[in-house]
Amino acid sequence: MNIRVLRIELKRSLAPWAGAVILTTALAFLYSINAAWSRGATAWTAQWTSLALWTRSLLFYLWPLAVGLGALQGLRDHRSKMSELLTSTPRPARHRGATMAGAMAIALVSAFALLVLVGAVQVLGNSEYTHFGWLPISLVGALFLVAGAVLGMGAGRTLPSALTPPALAMGAFVFTALMYMSLGRTETTTPGGFPSTEPNRVSLLSPTVQEVRDVFVTLSASVHIGQTIWLLGMAATGFALLVAATPRARLIALTPLLAGAAAALLVLPSDPQRMYVLDENAAEPVCDGPVCVTKTHQARLAGLAGPGKEALRLLAGALGDQAPVSVRENTAVLPNGATPQWSRSTVLFDFDDDGITAAQGDQLTRALIAKAMVPGCTPVGWNSSGQYADAAAQAVAVGWVLGDLQPPPATLPAGMPRAVDDETGPLWKELTALPRAEQLSRINAMRAAALSCESDAFDVLKGGVSP
């Protein structure tokens, strides 16, 4: 490819504008909307893998936009009425096609790289854990934009109509929506008996990814390989359509797309647990005695170690040999809708828990005691704002360990603290009026119910039947 010609193409074609549109709309989306990507431990500026996954999730609309812009570029020869003139020149069509596609690829990759760079600068200031496991996620994302644009260019040249770009963009958007909502989902039932859905291998043909709920989750290597095969077939078909001169050649040009899809489906995993997998390096523990966090959050260990050890000391004094002996960040990766799994010997916590993240010193000690006594049984991915019974059981249990019933934390949703107070006051008086042995019996029964998630911990604490 002639560098001088490519430079001219970059200056005078639609490619720079396409890159600018991709970059500005993505940044506007990330910064103007207060959504899950802007808060918590999984924010797009908090960790490297979260950065890669959240920017990939923007391809839900960036990829259709790239397809439409590519189709608009593919109409250039038709709009300028130069098609017949160009076919009479000695320069091969593949050279012109490569220059056009190369310019668009450079612009789109640069735009996506700048988007990632904006987040990367902030991640460097927010995280001490640096790794390169996120790179394949972003590289495949950039390849999705390029392959989509080249396919759009080929389709635009094959169907030279003003309606082609918007029709292709809308078709690509419908494709991503169907993959996310119906065609790419399989109906299933959670262990608790609730209807749910999970992604299937067809969903991995879509450019977007699931919402980021856990900093330890990443895409598996087989997903990267399968998607790369699919995208190379897509790009090959787009380029073949861009240079094809006859109807037969255009028909043959569809072969790489179909072959790439078939080959990708053979490589892509069918089990959802092999699509989104645990990043074992990120989940590796970093410990200060019995208190451990993951390598991802190693910078938070210093502030957690003291309150964690104090929580274990207080729990040992209250529960005796039934007390937990360690505090660890929870790294379990469970499917959406699954019942949480807790340990009797280990206090498991999550930095996305507002009670942990917002607390320091004595308040953090209380929060860890609360997680040890009543960790919560809200299914994974569900809203826990209505679980006031768990909050009430936590308040009484923490008060019993510390000998002091305090108001519920301010992190509870509006209106819930009053409901919790109404429940805890009478129960606290009833519990503390019992002999110490009976108090300990109720507390142990409540904790067993809370850890197994088989009964309501608050009902058991009130004297109900334990599991």
Contacts in CASP RR format, 6 or more apart in sequence:
PFRMAT RR
TARGET T0000
AUTHOR 0000-0000-0000
METHOD contacts of the structure
MODEL  1
MNIRVLRIELKRSLAPWAGAVILTTALAFLYSINAAWSRGATAWTAQWTS
LALWTRSLLFYLWPLAVGLGALQGLRDHRSKMSELLTSTPRPARHRGATM
AGAMAIALVSAFALLVLVGAVQVLGNSEYTHFGWLPISLVGALFLVAGAV
LGMGAGRTLPSALTPPALAMGAFVFTALMYMSLGRTETTTPGGFPSTEPN
RVSLLSPTVQEVRDVFVTLSASVHIGQTIWLLGMAATGFALLVAATPRAR
LIALTPLLAGAAAALLVLPSDPQRMYVLDENAAEPVCDGPVCVTKTHQAR
LAGLAGPGKEALRLLAGALGDQAPVSVRENTAVLPNGATPQWSRSTVLFD
FDDDGITAAQGDQLTRALIAKAMVPGCTPVGWNSSGQYADAAAQAVAVGW
VLGDLQPPPATLPAGMPRAVDDETGPLWKELTALPRAEQLSRINAMRAAA
LSCESDAFDVLKGGVSP
1 95 0 8 1.000
1 98 0 8 1.000
1 99 0 8 1.000
1 102 0 8 1.000
2 99 0 8 1.000
5 99 0 8 1.000
6 99 0 8 1.000
6 102 0 8 1.000
6 103 0 8 1.000
6 106 0 8 1.000
9 15 0 8 1.000
9 99 0 8 1.000
9 100 0 8 1.000
9 102 0 8 1.000
9 103 0 8 1.000
10 16 0 8 1.000
10 103 0 8 1.000
10 106 0 8 1.000
10 107 0 8 1.000
13 73 0 8 1.000
13 76 0 8 1.000
13 100 0 8 1.000
13 103 0 8 1.000
13 104 0 8 1.000
14 69 0 8 1.000
14 70 0 8 1.000
14 72 0 8 1.000
14 73 0 8 1.000
14 76 0 8 1.000
14 104 0 8 1.000
15 73 0 8 1.000
15 103 0 8 1.000
15 104 0 8 1.000
15 106 0 8 1.000
15 107 0 8 1.000
15 108 0 8 1.000
16 107 0 8 1.000
18 66 0 8 1.000
18 69 0 8 1.000
18 70 0 8 1.000
18 73 0 8 1.000
18 104 0 8 1.000
18 107 0 8 1.000
18 108 0 8 1.000
18 111 0 8 1.000
18 149 0 8 1.000
19 107 0 8 1.000
19 108 0 8 1.000
19 110 0 8 1.000
19 111 0 8 1.000
20 111 0 8 1.000
21 65 0 8 1.000
21 69 0 8 1.000
22 62 0 8 1.000
22 65 0 8 1.000
22 66 0 8 1.000
22 108 0 8 1.000
22 111 0 8 1.000
22 112 0 8 1.000
22 115 0 8 1.000
22 145 0 8 1.000
23 111 0 8 1.000
23 112 0 8 1.000
23 114 0 8 1.000
23 115 0 8 1.000
25 61 0 8 1.000
25 62 0 8 1.000
25 65 0 8 1.000
26 55 0 8 1.000
26 58 0 8 1.000
26 62 0 8 1.000
26 111 0 8 1.000
26 115 0 8 1.000
27 115 0 8 1.000
27 118 0 8 1.000
29 58 0 8 1.000
29 61 0 8 1.000
30 37 0 8 1.000
30 38 0 8 1.000
30 44 0 8 1.000
30 54 0 8 1.000
30 58 0 8 1.000
36 42 0 8 1.000
36 211 0 8 1.000
36 212 0 8 1.000
37 43 0 8 1.000
37 44 0 8 1.000
37 54 0 8 1.000
37 57 0 8 1.000
37 212 0 8 1.000
38 44 0 8 1.000
40 46 0 8 1.000
40 351 0 8 1.000
40 352 0 8 1.000
40 357 0 8 1.000
41 47 0 8 1.000
41 215 0 8 1.000
41 297 0 8 1.000
41 350 0 8 1.000
41 351 0 8 1.000
41 352 0 8 1.000
41 357 0 8 1.000
42 50 0 8 1.000
42 212 0 8 1.000
42 213 0 8 1.000
42 214 0 8 1.000
42 215 0 8 1.000
42 352 0 8 1.000
43 50 0 8 1.000
43 54 0 8 1.000
44 50 0 8 1.000
44 51 0 8 1.000
44 54 0 8 1.000
44 55 0 8 1.000
44 119 0 8 1.000
45 51 0 8 1.000
45 119 0 8 1.000
45 122 0 8 1.000
45 123 0 8 1.000
45 126 0 8 1.000
46 123 0 8 1.000
46 126 0 8 1.000
46 127 0 8 1.000
46 215 0 8 1.000
47 123 0 8 1.000
47 126 0 8 1.000
47 127 0 8 1.000
47 129 0 8 1.000
47 215 0 8 1.000
47 296 0 8 1.000
48 120 0 8 1.000
48 123 0 8 1.000
48 127 0 8 1.000
48 129 0 8 1.000
48 130 0 8 1.000
48 131 0 8 1.000
48 133 0 8 1.000
48 134 0 8 1.000
49 133 0 8 1.000
49 134 0 8 1.000
49 137 0 8 1.000
49 215 0 8 1.000
49 217 0 8 1.000
49 218 0 8 1.000
49 279 0 8 1.000
49 282 0 8 1.000
50 212 0 8 1.000
50 215 0 8 1.000
51 116 0 8 1.000
51 119 0 8 1.000
51 120 0 8 1.000
51 123 0 8 1.000
51 134 0 8 1.000
52 116 0 8 1.000
52 134 0 8 1.000
52 135 0 8 1.000
52 137 0 8 1.000
52 138 0 8 1.000
53 137 0 8 1.000
53 209 0 8 1.000
53 212 0 8 1.000
53 218 0 8 1.000
53 219 0 8 1.000
54 212 0 8 1.000
55 112 0 8 1.000
55 115 0 8 1.000
55 116 0 8 1.000
55 138 0 8 1.000
55 141 0 8 1.000
56 137 0 8 1.000
56 138 0 8 1.000
56 140 0 8 1.000
56 141 0 8 1.000
56 207 0 8 1.000
56 208 0 8 1.000
56 209 0 8 1.000
57 208 0 8 1.000
57 209 0 8 1.000
57 210 0 8 1.000
57 211 0 8 1.000
57 212 0 8 1.000
58 115 0 8 1.000
58 208 0 8 1.000
59 141 0 8 1.000
59 144 0 8 1.000
59 145 0 8 1.000
59 176 0 8 1.000
59 207 0 8 1.000
59 208 0 8 1.000
60 176 0 8 1.000
60 177 0 8 1.000
60 180 0 8 1.000
60 207 0 8 1.000
60 208 0 8 1.000
61 173 0 8 1.000
61 176 0 8 1.000
62 145 0 8 1.000
62 207 0 8 1.000
63 144 0 8 1.000
63 145 0 8 1.000
63 148 0 8 1.000
63 172 0 8 1.000
63 176 0 8 1.000
63 207 0 8 1.000
63 208 0 8 1.000
64 169 0 8 1.000
64 170 0 8 1.000
64 171 0 8 1.000
64 172 0 8 1.000
64 173 0 8 1.000
64 175 0 8 1.000
64 176 0 8 1.000
65 169 0 8 1.000
66 108 0 8 1.000
66 145 0 8 1.000
66 146 0 8 1.000
66 148 0 8 1.000
66 149 0 8 1.000
67 148 0 8 1.000
67 149 0 8 1.000
67 151 0 8 1.000
67 152 0 8 1.000
67 168 0 8 1.000
67 169 0 8 1.000
67 172 0 8 1.000
68 149 0 8 1.000
68 152 0 8 1.000
68 165 0 8 1.000
68 166 0 8 1.000
68 168 0 8 1.000
68 169 0 8 1.000
68 172 0 8 1.000
69 104 0 8 1.000
69 149 0 8 1.000
69 165 0 8 1.000
70 104 0 8 1.000
70 148 0 8 1.000
70 149 0 8 1.000
70 150 0 8 1.000
70 152 0 8 1.000
70 153 0 8 1.000
70 156 0 8 1.000
70 165 0 8 1.000
71 152 0 8 1.000
71 153 0 8 1.000
71 154 0 8 1.000
71 155 0 8 1.000
71 156 0 8 1.000
71 164 0 8 1.000
71 165 0 8 1.000
71 168 0 8 1.000
71 169 0 8 1.000
72 156 0 8 1.000
72 165 0 8 1.000
73 100 0 8 1.000
73 104 0 8 1.000
73 149 0 8 1.000
73 153 0 8 1.000
74 100 0 8 1.000
74 152 0 8 1.000
74 153 0 8 1.000
74 154 0 8 1.000
74 156 0 8 1.000
74 157 0 8 1.000
74 242 0 8 1.000
75 156 0 8 1.000
75 157 0 8 1.000
75 160 0 8 1.000
75 161 0 8 1.000
75 162 0 8 1.000
75 164 0 8 1.000
75 165 0 8 1.000
76 100 0 8 1.000
77 83 0 8 1.000
77 86 0 8 1.000
77 157 0 8 1.000
78 157 0 8 1.000
78 160 0 8 1.000
86 93 0 8 1.000
86 96 0 8 1.000
87 93 0 8 1.000
87 245 0 8 1.000
93 243 0 8 1.000
93 245 0 8 1.000
94 243 0 8 1.000
96 243 0 8 1.000
97 239 0 8 1.000
97 242 0 8 1.000
97 243 0 8 1.000
98 239 0 8 1.000
100 153 0 8 1.000
100 242 0 8 1.000
101 149 0 8 1.000
101 150 0 8 1.000
101 153 0 8 1.000
101 239 0 8 1.000
101 242 0 8 1.000
104 146 0 8 1.000
104 149 0 8 1.000
104 150 0 8 1.000
104 153 0 8 1.000
105 146 0 8 1.000
105 149 0 8 1.000
105 150 0 8 1.000
108 142 0 8 1.000
108 145 0 8 1.000
108 146 0 8 1.000
108 149 0 8 1.000
109 142 0 8 1.000
109 145 0 8 1.000
109 146 0 8 1.000
111 145 0 8 1.000
112 138 0 8 1.000
112 141 0 8 1.000
112 142 0 8 1.000
112 145 0 8 1.000
113 142 0 8 1.000
116 138 0 8 1.000
124 130 0 8 1.000
127 296 0 8 1.000
127 299 0 8 1.000
128 298 0 8 1.000
128 299 0 8 1.000
129 282 0 8 1.000
129 295 0 8 1.000
129 296 0 8 1.000
129 297 0 8 1.000
129 298 0 8 1.000
129 299 0 8 1.000
131 281 0 8 1.000
131 282 0 8 1.000
133 218 0 8 1.000
133 279 0 8 1.000
134 218 0 8 1.000
136 219 0 8 1.000
136 221 0 8 1.000
136 224 0 8 1.000
137 209 0 8 1.000
137 218 0 8 1.000
137 219 0 8 1.000
137 224 0 8 1.000
140 224 0 8 1.000
140 227 0 8 1.000
140 228 0 8 1.000
140 231 0 8 1.000
141 207 0 8 1.000
143 227 0 8 1.000
143 228 0 8 1.000
143 231 0 8 1.000
143 235 0 8 1.000
144 207 0 8 1.000
144 227 0 8 1.000
144 231 0 8 1.000
146 231 0 8 1.000
146 235 0 8 1.000
147 231 0 8 1.000
147 232 0 8 1.000
147 233 0 8 1.000
147 234 0 8 1.000
147 235 0 8 1.000
148 172 0 8 1.000
148 234 0 8 1.000
148 235 0 8 1.000
150 234 0 8 1.000
150 235 0 8 1.000
150 238 0 8 1.000
150 239 0 8 1.000
150 242 0 8 1.000
151 234 0 8 1.000
151 235 0 8 1.000
151 237 0 8 1.000
151 238 0 8 1.000
151 241 0 8 1.000
151 257 0 8 1.000
152 168 0 8 1.000
152 238 0 8 1.000
153 238 0 8 1.000
153 241 0 8 1.000
153 242 0 8 1.000
154 238 0 8 1.000
154 239 0 8 1.000
154 241 0 8 1.000
154 242 0 8 1.000
155 164 0 8 1.000
155 168 0 8 1.000
155 238 0 8 1.000
155 241 0 8 1.000
156 164 0 8 1.000
156 165 0 8 1.000
156 168 0 8 1.000
157 241 0 8 1.000
157 242 0 8 1.000
158 241 0 8 1.000
158 244 0 8 1.000
158 250 0 8 1.000
175 206 0 8 1.000
176 206 0 8 1.000
176 207 0 8 1.000
176 208 0 8 1.000
178 184 0 8 1.000
179 202 0 8 1.000
179 203 0 8 1.000
179 205 0 8 1.000
179 206 0 8 1.000
179 208 0 8 1.000
180 203 0 8 1.000
180 206 0 8 1.000
180 208 0 8 1.000
183 202 0 8 1.000
183 203 0 8 1.000
184 199 0 8 1.000
184 200 0 8 1.000
184 202 0 8 1.000
184 203 0 8 1.000
184 206 0 8 1.000
185 197 0 8 1.000
185 198 0 8 1.000
185 199 0 8 1.000
185 200 0 8 1.000
185 203 0 8 1.000
186 197 0 8 1.000
186 198 0 8 1.000
186 199 0 8 1.000
186 200 0 8 1.000
187 195 0 8 1.000
187 196 0 8 1.000
187 197 0 8 1.000
188 195 0 8 1.000
188 196 0 8 1.000
188 197 0 8 1.000
188 198 0 8 1.000
189 195 0 8 1.000
189 196 0 8 1.000
190 196 0 8 1.000
190 335 0 8 1.000
190 336 0 8 1.000
190 337 0 8 1.000
190 338 0 8 1.000
190 339 0 8 1.000
190 379 0 8 1.000
191 337 0 8 1.000
191 338 0 8 1.000
191 339 0 8 1.000
192 337 0 8 1.000
192 339 0 8 1.000
192 379 0 8 1.000
194 337 0 8 1.000
194 379 0 8 1.000
196 336 0 8 1.000
196 337 0 8 1.000
198 272 0 8 1.000
198 335 0 8 1.000
198 336 0 8 1.000
199 210 0 8 1.000
199 272 0 8 1.000
199 275 0 8 1.000
200 270 0 8 1.000
200 272 0 8 1.000
201 265 0 8 1.000
201 268 0 8 1.000
201 269 0 8 1.000
201 270 0 8 1.000
201 275 0 8 1.000
202 265 0 8 1.000
204 223 0 8 1.000
204 226 0 8 1.000
204 227 0 8 1.000
204 264 0 8 1.000
204 268 0 8 1.000
204 275 0 8 1.000
205 227 0 8 1.000
205 230 0 8 1.000
205 261 0 8 1.000
205 264 0 8 1.000
205 265 0 8 1.000
205 268 0 8 1.000
209 219 0 8 1.000
210 276 0 8 1.000
213 336 0 8 1.000
213 380 0 8 1.000
213 381 0 8 1.000
214 333 0 8 1.000
215 282 0 8 1.000
215 296 0 8 1.000
215 297 0 8 1.000
216 278 0 8 1.000
216 279 0 8 1.000
216 282 0 8 1.000
216 283 0 8 1.000
216 294 0 8 1.000
216 296 0 8 1.000
216 331 0 8 1.000
216 333 0 8 1.000
217 276 0 8 1.000
217 277 0 8 1.000
217 278 0 8 1.000
217 279 0 8 1.000
217 333 0 8 1.000
218 276 0 8 1.000
218 277 0 8 1.000
218 278 0 8 1.000
218 279 0 8 1.000
218 282 0 8 1.000
219 275 0 8 1.000
219 276 0 8 1.000
219 277 0 8 1.000
220 269 0 8 1.000
220 274 0 8 1.000
220 275 0 8 1.000
220 276 0 8 1.000
220 277 0 8 1.000
222 267 0 8 1.000
222 268 0 8 1.000
222 269 0 8 1.000
222 274 0 8 1.000
223 268 0 8 1.000
223 269 0 8 1.000
223 275 0 8 1.000
225 267 0 8 1.000
226 263 0 8 1.000
226 264 0 8 1.000
226 267 0 8 1.000
226 268 0 8 1.000
227 264 0 8 1.000
227 268 0 8 1.000
229 260 0 8 1.000
229 263 0 8 1.000
229 264 0 8 1.000
229 267 0 8 1.000
230 260 0 8 1.000
230 261 0 8 1.000
230 263 0 8 1.000
230 264 0 8 1.000
232 256 0 8 1.000
232 260 0 8 1.000
233 256 0 8 1.000
233 257 0 8 1.000
233 259 0 8 1.000
233 260 0 8 1.000
233 261 0 8 1.000
234 256 0 8 1.000
234 257 0 8 1.000
234 260 0 8 1.000
236 256 0 8 1.000
236 257 0 8 1.000
237 253 0 8 1.000
237 254 0 8 1.000
237 255 0 8 1.000
237 256 0 8 1.000
237 257 0 8 1.000
238 253 0 8 1.000
238 257 0 8 1.000
240 249 0 8 1.000
240 250 0 8 1.000
240 252 0 8 1.000
240 253 0 8 1.000
240 256 0 8 1.000
241 250 0 8 1.000
241 253 0 8 1.000
244 250 0 8 1.000
244 252 0 8 1.000
244 253 0 8 1.000
268 275 0 8 1.000
269 275 0 8 1.000
272 335 0 8 1.000
273 335 0 8 1.000
276 333 0 8 1.000
277 333 0 8 1.000
278 331 0 8 1.000
278 333 0 8 1.000
281 295 0 8 1.000
282 294 0 8 1.000
282 295 0 8 1.000
282 296 0 8 1.000
283 294 0 8 1.000
283 295 0 8 1.000
283 296 0 8 1.000
283 331 0 8 1.000
284 294 0 8 1.000
284 295 0 8 1.000
285 292 0 8 1.000
285 293 0 8 1.000
285 294 0 8 1.000
285 295 0 8 1.000
285 328 0 8 1.000
285 329 0 8 1.000
286 292 0 8 1.000
286 293 0 8 1.000
286 294 0 8 1.000
286 295 0 8 1.000
286 298 0 8 1.000
286 301 0 8 1.000
287 301 0 8 1.000
288 301 0 8 1.000
288 302 0 8 1.000
288 305 0 8 1.000
289 305 0 8 1.000
289 309 0 8 1.000
290 309 0 8 1.000
290 312 0 8 1.000
290 325 0 8 1.000
290 326 0 8 1.000
290 327 0 8 1.000
291 301 0 8 1.000
291 304 0 8 1.000
291 305 0 8 1.000
291 306 0 8 1.000
291 308 0 8 1.000
291 309 0 8 1.000
291 312 0 8 1.000
291 326 0 8 1.000
291 327 0 8 1.000
291 328 0 8 1.000
292 301 0 8 1.000
292 326 0 8 1.000
292 327 0 8 1.000
292 328 0 8 1.000
292 329 0 8 1.000
293 300 0 8 1.000
293 301 0 8 1.000
293 304 0 8 1.000
293 328 0 8 1.000
293 329 0 8 1.000
294 329 0 8 1.000
294 331 0 8 1.000
297 329 0 8 1.000
297 351 0 8 1.000
300 351 0 8 1.000
303 360 0 8 1.000
303 361 0 8 1.000
303 364 0 8 1.000
304 327 0 8 1.000
304 364 0 8 1.000
306 361 0 8 1.000
307 360 0 8 1.000
307 361 0 8 1.000
307 362 0 8 1.000
307 364 0 8 1.000
307 365 0 8 1.000
307 368 0 8 1.000
308 327 0 8 1.000
308 347 0 8 1.000
308 364 0 8 1.000
308 365 0 8 1.000
308 368 0 8 1.000
309 327 0 8 1.000
310 365 0 8 1.000
311 327 0 8 1.000
311 347 0 8 1.000
311 365 0 8 1.000
311 368 0 8 1.000
311 369 0 8 1.000
311 372 0 8 1.000
312 323 0 8 1.000
312 324 0 8 1.000
312 325 0 8 1.000
312 326 0 8 1.000
312 327 0 8 1.000
312 347 0 8 1.000
314 365 0 8 1.000
314 369 0 8 1.000
314 401 0 8 1.000
314 402 0 8 1.000
315 323 0 8 1.000
315 324 0 8 1.000
315 347 0 8 1.000
315 369 0 8 1.000
315 372 0 8 1.000
315 401 0 8 1.000
316 323 0 8 1.000
317 323 0 8 1.000
318 400 0 8 1.000
318 401 0 8 1.000
318 443 0 8 1.000
319 401 0 8 1.000
319 440 0 8 1.000
319 443 0 8 1.000
319 444 0 8 1.000
319 447 0 8 1.000
322 344 0 8 1.000
322 444 0 8 1.000
322 447 0 8 1.000
323 372 0 8 1.000
324 343 0 8 1.000
324 344 0 8 1.000
324 345 0 8 1.000
324 346 0 8 1.000
324 347 0 8 1.000
324 372 0 8 1.000
325 345 0 8 1.000
325 346 0 8 1.000
326 345 0 8 1.000
326 346 0 8 1.000
326 347 0 8 1.000
327 346 0 8 1.000
327 347 0 8 1.000
327 349 0 8 1.000
327 368 0 8 1.000
328 346 0 8 1.000
328 347 0 8 1.000
328 348 0 8 1.000
328 349 0 8 1.000
329 348 0 8 1.000
329 349 0 8 1.000
329 350 0 8 1.000
329 351 0 8 1.000
330 348 0 8 1.000
330 349 0 8 1.000
330 350 0 8 1.000
332 340 0 8 1.000
332 341 0 8 1.000
332 348 0 8 1.000
334 340 0 8 1.000
334 341 0 8 1.000
334 380 0 8 1.000
335 380 0 8 1.000
336 379 0 8 1.000
336 380 0 8 1.000
336 381 0 8 1.000
337 379 0 8 1.000
337 380 0 8 1.000
337 381 0 8 1.000
337 382 0 8 1.000
338 379 0 8 1.000
338 380 0 8 1.000
339 377 0 8 1.000
339 379 0 8 1.000
339 380 0 8 1.000
339 453 0 8 1.000
340 375 0 8 1.000
340 376 0 8 1.000
340 377 0 8 1.000
340 378 0 8 1.000
340 379 0 8 1.000
340 380 0 8 1.000
340 453 0 8 1.000
342 348 0 8 1.000
342 375 0 8 1.000
342 376 0 8 1.000
342 450 0 8 1.000
342 451 0 8 1.000
342 453 0 8 1.000
343 451 0 8 1.000
344 447 0 8 1.000
344 451 0 8 1.000
347 368 0 8 1.000
347 371 0 8 1.000
347 372 0 8 1.000
348 371 0 8 1.000
348 375 0 8 1.000
349 356 0 8 1.000
349 367 0 8 1.000
349 368 0 8 1.000
349 371 0 8 1.000
350 356 0 8 1.000
351 357 0 8 1.000
353 367 0 8 1.000
353 371 0 8 1.000
354 411 0 8 1.000
355 367 0 8 1.000
355 409 0 8 1.000
355 411 0 8 1.000
356 364 0 8 1.000
356 367 0 8 1.000
356 368 0 8 1.000
356 371 0 8 1.000
358 411 0 8 1.000
359 366 0 8 1.000
359 367 0 8 1.000
359 409 0 8 1.000
363 409 0 8 1.000
366 398 0 8 1.000
366 402 0 8 1.000
366 406 0 8 1.000
367 409 0 8 1.000
369 397 0 8 1.000
369 398 0 8 1.000
369 401 0 8 1.000
369 402 0 8 1.000
370 394 0 8 1.000
370 397 0 8 1.000
370 398 0 8 1.000
373 393 0 8 1.000
373 394 0 8 1.000
373 397 0 8 1.000
373 398 0 8 1.000
373 401 0 8 1.000
373 443 0 8 1.000
373 446 0 8 1.000
373 447 0 8 1.000
373 450 0 8 1.000
374 390 0 8 1.000
374 393 0 8 1.000
374 394 0 8 1.000
374 397 0 8 1.000
374 446 0 8 1.000
374 447 0 8 1.000
374 450 0 8 1.000
374 457 0 8 1.000
375 450 0 8 1.000
375 451 0 8 1.000
376 384 0 8 1.000
376 387 0 8 1.000
376 390 0 8 1.000
376 450 0 8 1.000
376 453 0 8 1.000
377 387 0 8 1.000
377 390 0 8 1.000
377 450 0 8 1.000
377 453 0 8 1.000
378 384 0 8 1.000
378 387 0 8 1.000
378 390 0 8 1.000
384 390 0 8 1.000
385 413 0 8 1.000
385 416 0 8 1.000
386 413 0 8 1.000
386 416 0 8 1.000
388 412 0 8 1.000
388 416 0 8 1.000
388 419 0 8 1.000
388 420 0 8 1.000
388 423 0 8 1.000
389 423 0 8 1.000
389 456 0 8 1.000
389 457 0 8 1.000
389 458 0 8 1.000
389 459 0 8 1.000
390 450 0 8 1.000
390 457 0 8 1.000
390 458 0 8 1.000
391 408 0 8 1.000
391 412 0 8 1.000
391 416 0 8 1.000
391 420 0 8 1.000
392 408 0 8 1.000
392 419 0 8 1.000
392 420 0 8 1.000
392 423 0 8 1.000
392 424 0 8 1.000
392 427 0 8 1.000
392 458 0 8 1.000
393 446 0 8 1.000
393 450 0 8 1.000
393 457 0 8 1.000
393 458 0 8 1.000
393 461 0 8 1.000
395 405 0 8 1.000
395 406 0 8 1.000
395 408 0 8 1.000
395 420 0 8 1.000
395 424 0 8 1.000
396 405 0 8 1.000
396 424 0 8 1.000
396 427 0 8 1.000
396 428 0 8 1.000
396 431 0 8 1.000
396 461 0 8 1.000
397 443 0 8 1.000
397 446 0 8 1.000
397 447 0 8 1.000
397 461 0 8 1.000
398 406 0 8 1.000
399 405 0 8 1.000
399 406 0 8 1.000
399 428 0 8 1.000
400 431 0 8 1.000
400 432 0 8 1.000
400 439 0 8 1.000
400 443 0 8 1.000
405 424 0 8 1.000
405 425 0 8 1.000
405 428 0 8 1.000
407 417 0 8 1.000
407 421 0 8 1.000
408 416 0 8 1.000
408 417 0 8 1.000
408 420 0 8 1.000
408 421 0 8 1.000
408 424 0 8 1.000
410 417 0 8 1.000
412 420 0 8 1.000
423 458 0 8 1.000
427 461 0 8 1.000
427 462 0 8 1.000
430 462 0 8 1.000
431 439 0 8 1.000
431 442 0 8 1.000
431 461 0 8 1.000
432 439 0 8 1.000
434 442 0 8 1.000
442 460 0 8 1.000
442 461 0 8 1.000
442 463 0 8 1.000
443 461 0 8 1.000
445 460 0 8 1.000
445 461 0 8 1.000
445 463 0 8 1.000
445 466 0 8 1.000
446 457 0 8 1.000
446 458 0 8 1.000
446 460 0 8 1.000
446 461 0 8 1.000
446 466 0 8 1.000
447 457 0 8 1.000
448 460 0 8 1.000
448 466 0 8 1.000
448 467 0 8 1.000
449 455 0 8 1.000
449 456 0 8 1.000
449 457 0 8 1.000
449 460 0 8 1.000
449 466 0 8 1.000
449 467 0 8 1.000
450 457 0 8 1.000
452 467 0 8 1.000
454 467 0 8 1.000
455 465 0 8 1.000
455 466 0 8 1.000
455 467 0 8 1.000
460 466 0 8 1.000
460 467 0 8 1.000
END
